[in-house]
Amino acid sequence: MQFGNPEKQQAEFLHAAMHQAGISTGDLWLRYFSLGGSASEYETDAYVQGIFRLPEVQRDLLAQAANELIDELPPPPRAPYSEDFLPGGARDPLQSDRRNYPPA
């Protein structure tokens, strides 16, 4: 079965997003199914691998499911600014709600 170019790109970008975010096909499928998706987990995996076609609405539900799962991930660590290390400063890392600093 031959993919059309936009459909193939959508599957490739979904696969890349899942890989980068560490989302398994099982987790994606569970969220997708809870949103009303109708493809099986096997069909979902085949689509993500680029060997199965899905209708546009199902592809968009998979994208929605992936984006929701990505939005639930903790933010990546950020590089601190010099002022982040000033004691008592407004951005004192010891007083702020930042969880991404390495232990002192």
C-alpha positions in Angstrom: 0.0 0.0 0.0 1.6 3.3 -1.1 1.3 6.4 1.1 0.6 9.8 -0.2 3.4 12.3 0.6 1.5 14.3 3.3 0.3 11.1 4.9 3.7 9.6 4.9 5.2 12.7 6.4 2.6 12.8 9.1 3.4 9.2 10.1 7.2 10.0 10.1 6.8 13.0 12.2 4.6 11.2 14.7 7.2 8.4 14.9 9.9 11.0 15.5 7.9 12.8 18.2 7.2 9.5 20.0 10.8 8.5 19.9 12.1 11.9 21.1 9.5 12.0 23.9 9.9 8.3 24.9 6.2 7.4 24.2 5.5 3.8 23.5 3.0 2.6 21.0 1.0 1.1 23.8 0.7 4.4 25.6 -0.1 6.2 22.4 -2.8 3.7 21.5 -4.4 3.8 24.9 -4.7 7.6 24.8 -5.8 7.5 21.2 -8.5 4.9 22.0 -9.7 7.0 25.0 -10.2 9.9 22.5 -12.4 7.8 20.3 -9.9 6.3 18.0 -11.0 3.1 16.2 -7.8 1.5 15.0 -6.4 -1.4 16.9 -3.1 -1.3 18.7 -1.6 -3.5 16.0 -2.9 -1.1 13.3 -1.6 1.9 15.2 1.9 0.3 15.5 1.9 -0.5 11.7 0.8 3.1 10.9 3.6 4.5 13.1 6.1 2.2 11.3 4.9 3.4 8.0 3.4 0.2 6.7 -0.3 0.8 7.2 -2.7 3.6 6.1 -5.2 5.3 8.3 -8.0 7.8 7.4 -7.2 11.4 8.1 -9.5 11.7 11.2 -7.7 8.7 12.8 -4.3 10.1 12.0 -5.3 13.4 13.6 -6.6 11.6 16.7 -3.2 9.9 16.9 -1.5 13.3 16.7 -3.8 14.7 19.4 -3.0 11.7 21.6 0.7 12.1 21.1 0.6 15.9 21.8 -1.4 15.3 25.0 1.1 12.8 26.2 4.0 15.2 25.3 2.3 18.0 27.1 2.2 15.9 30.3 6.0 15.3 30.3 8.1 17.3 32.7 9.8 20.3 31.1 13.5 19.7 30.1 16.2 21.1 32.3 17.2 24.7 31.6 20.6 26.4 31.9 20.7 28.8 34.8 21.5 32.5 34.6 24.1 34.1 36.9 21.4 35.7 39.0 19.9 32.3 39.7 22.7 31.8 42.1 22.4 35.0 44.1 21.3 34.3 47.7 18.0 35.9 48.4 17.6 37.0 44.9 14.2 36.9 43.2 15.5 34.0 41.2 17.3 32.2 43.9 17.3 28.5 42.8 17.1 27.4 46.4 13.9 29.4 47.0 12.2 29.0 43.6 10.0 26.2 42.4 12.6 25.0 39.9 13.1 21.3 40.0 15.7 20.9 37.3 18.8 22.1 39.0 21.5 19.5 39.8 22.2 18.9 43.5 24.8 21.3 45.0 
